[in-house]
Amino acid sequence: MQLNIKTPDFLEVIKQLKKMAPSRKKALFLNGMVSIQHAQQIAIFSIGPASQICEAKGVWAGKVSFPFPILTSFLKVPPKHEVVTITFIDGKVKIDTVSVQGHIVYS
């Protein structure tokens, strides 16, 4: 499975999700799990009830979850390419050059 997202869109999704952290339980939210789904050229990034969307091309099945701090790390060191590639293979989520264990749920 692979998604391609324009880097500015990818970074904006992360910024907006981070802003959606409730003032109560903020640390729990920011250290929680984010999930990615894909439908009709749209990627949906969610943490609990908070979600953001952006255009994404590729093939993605189900809902893949992994720690949100992995995404927020890209705000400090943004990807250098015009397009961010996200893959999920053999239980690993790979975003740009970062790889982390992920979990998939098929709907």
Secondary structure as the mmCIF struct_conf table of DSSP 4:
data_model
#
loop_
_struct_conf.conf_type_id
_struct_conf.id
_struct_conf.beg_label_comp_id
_struct_conf.beg_label_asym_id
_struct_conf.beg_label_seq_id
_struct_conf.end_label_comp_id
_struct_conf.end_label_asym_id
_struct_conf.end_label_seq_id
STRN STRN1 GLN A 2 LYS A 6
HELX_RH_AL_P HELX_RH_AL_P1 THR A 7 LYS A 19
TURN_TY1_P TURN_TY1_P1 MET A 20 MET A 20
BEND BEND1 SER A 23 SER A 23
TURN_TY1_P TURN_TY1_P2 ARG A 24 LYS A 25
HELX_RH_AL_P HELX_RH_AL_P2 LYS A 26 LEU A 30
TURN_TY1_P TURN_TY1_P3 ASN A 31 ASN A 31
BEND BEND2 GLY A 32 GLY A 32
STRN STRN2 MET A 33 ALA A 39
TURN_TY1_P TURN_TY1_P4 GLN A 40 GLN A 41
STRN STRN3 ILE A 42 ILE A 47
TURN_TY1_P TURN_TY1_P5 GLY A 48 PRO A 49
STRN STRN4 ALA A 50 GLU A 55
STRN STRN5 LYS A 57 VAL A 59
BEND BEND3 GLY A 62 GLY A 62
STRN STRN6 LYS A 63 PRO A 67
HELX_RH_AL_P HELX_RH_AL_P3 PHE A 68 LYS A 76
BEND BEND4 VAL A 77 VAL A 77
BEND BEND5 LYS A 80 GLU A 82
STRN STRN7 VAL A 83 ILE A 89
TURN_TY1_P TURN_TY1_P6 ASP A 90 GLY A 91
STRN STRN8 LYS A 92 ILE A 95
TURN_TY1_P TURN_TY1_P7 ASP A 96 THR A 97
STRN STRN9 VAL A 98 GLN A 101
STRN STRN10 HIS A 103 VAL A 105
#
